[in-house]
Amino acid sequence: MDAASIAAAFVASQAETTRQALSVAVMKQQASADAAVVDLLAAATSNAQSIQAAAPPGMGGALDVTV
């Protein structure tokens, strides 16, 4: 192996290491975003249940949508 081949192999190795590090960073960000969406949906569900629970009896149960 000449010096150019060794240098090319080293550069390729470094590029792969960088690619893997970026891949891990993107996956961590995606997992964090997914967790935020789950938290948002959980909060929305909780909010919807409290709104439904706050309505007085006989209110909001039936809606006439005929036109």
VOBA-1610 file (N, C-alpha, C; in pm, whole numbers, padded with zeros to 5 digits, always signed):
BEGIN
Met+00084-00119+00000Met+00000+00000+00000Met+00088+00124+00000Asp+00054+00213-00086Asp+00128+00338-00088Asp+00061+00440+00005Ala+00122+00552+00020Ala+00073+00655+00113Ala-00063+00708+00070Ala-00087+00718-00059Ala-00215+00770-00108Ala-00328+00675-00072Ser-00305+00546-00082Ser-00408+00448-00047Ser-00439+00451+00103Ile-00334+00464+00182Ile-00353+00472+00327Ile-00431+00599+00363Ala-00396+00709+00300Ala-00466+00835+00326Ala-00612+00826+00282Ala-00638+00765+00167Ala-00776+00751+00120Ala-00857+00664+00214Ala-00798+00556+00263Ala-00867+00470+00358Ala-00896+00543+00487Phe-00801+00624+00533Phe-00822+00702+00655Phe-00934+00804+00637Val-00935+00872+00524Val-01040+00971+00497Val-01176+00903+00489Ala-01182+00788+00425Ala-01309+00714+00417Ala-01355+00671+00555Ser-01262+00628+00638Ser-01296+00588+00774Ser-01350+00706+00855Gln-01285+00820+00842Gln-01330+00940+00912Gln-01468+00984+00863Ala-01490+00974+00733Ala-01621+01012+00678Ala-01730+00920+00731Glu-01703+00793+00741Glu-01802+00698+00794Glu-01829+00726+00942Thr-01726+00757+01017Thr-01743+00791+01158Thr-01830+00915+01173Thr-01806+01015+01090Thr-01886+01137+01093Thr-02030+01108+01056Arg-02050+01024+00952Arg-02185+00989+00908Arg-02261+00918+01021Gln-02194+00829+01090Gln-02258+00757+01200Gln-02294+00851+01314Ala-02204+00944+01345Ala-02232+01040+01452Ala-02352+01128+01417Leu-02358+01174+01293Leu-02472+01255+01250Leu-02601+01175+01251Ser-02591+01050+01212Ser-02709+00963+01213Ser-02763+00946+01354Val-02674+00926+01449Val-02716+00912+01589Val-02780+01041+01638Ala-02723+01155+01603Ala-02778+01284+01646Ala-02918+01305+01588Val-02936+01271+01462Val-03068+01287+01400Val-03169+01192+01465Met-03128+01071+01494Met-03219+00975+01558Met-03259+01023+01698Lys-03165+01082+01772Lys-03197+01135+01904Lys-03297+01251+01894Gln-03277+01339+01796Gln-03368+01450+01776Gln-03506+01400+01738Gln-03512+01298+01653Gln-03641+01243+01611Gln-03713+01179+01729Ala-03639+01108+01814Ala-03699+01048+01933Ala-03753+01157+02026Ser-03679+01265+02039Ser-03724+01376+02123Ser-03850+01440+02065Ala-03854+01457+01935Ala-03973+01514+01869Ala-04092+01421+01885Asp-04069+01291+01872Asp-04178+01194+01890Asp-04232+01200+02032Ala-04143+01212+02129Ala-04187+01221+02269Ala-04268+01348+02291Ala-04230+01458+02227Ala-04304+01583+02241Ala-04444+01569+02181Val-04456+01499+02069Val-04588+01477+02008Val-04675+01392+02101Val-04618+01290+02161Val-04693+01207+02254Val-04741+01290+02372Asp-04653+01374+02427Asp-04692+01461+02538Asp-04804+01557+02497Leu-04795+01612+02376Leu-04899+01703+02325Leu-05032+01631+02311Leu-05030+01510+02257Leu-05154+01434+02242Leu-05213+01396+02378Ala-05128+01361+02472Ala-05177+01329+02606Ala-05241+01450+02672Ala-05179+01566+02655Ala-05236+01688+02712Ala-05367+01724+02644Ala-05375+01705+02514Ala-05498+01735+02442Ala-05611+01642+02486Thr-05579+01516+02506Thr-05680+01421+02553Thr-05728+01458+02692Ser-05635+01492+02778Ser-05671+01532+02914Ser-05757+01658+02911Asn-05722+01753+02828Asn-05797+01878+02816Asn-05937+01851+02763Ala-05948+01765+02661Ala-06079+01734+02604Ala-06169+01665+02707Gln-06111+01578+02787Gln-06190+01510+02890Gln-06238+01607+02996Ser-06154+01704+03032Ser-06197+01800+03133Ser-06303+01894+03078Ile-06295+01927+02950Ile-06396+02013+02888Ile-06530+01940+02883Gln-06526+01812+02846Gln-06649+01733+02840Gln-06707+01716+02980Ala-06621+01699+03078Ala-06669+01680+03214Ala-06728+01808+03271Ala-06685+01924+03220Ala-06731+02051+03273Ala-06868+02091+03219Ala-06916+02029+03113Ala-07045+02066+03057Ala-07157+02020+03150Pro-07259+02105+03170Pro-07370+02066+03256Pro-07451+01953+03191Pro-07524+01878+03271Pro-07605+01769+03215Pro-07704+01820+03112Gly-07718+01749+03002Gly-07811+01787+02897Gly-07754+01886+02796Met-07634+01932+02817Met-07573+02029+02727Met-07466+01960+02642Gly-07474+01978+02511Gly-07370+01929+02422Gly-07379+01783+02389Gly-07481+01714+02436Gly-07493+01572+02407Gly-07545+01544+02269Ala-07633+01628+02220Ala-07694+01607+02088Ala-07684+01737+02010Leu-07650+01723+01883Leu-07633+01839+01797Leu-07708+01814+01668Asp-07799+01903+01633Asp-07876+01890+01510Asp-07795+01951+01396Val-07751+01868+01304Val-07669+01916+01193Val-07744+01914+01061Thr-07876+01896+01065Thr-07952+01896+00941Thr-07960+02037+00886Val-07961+02045+00755Val-07965+02178+00691Val-08090+02188+00609
//
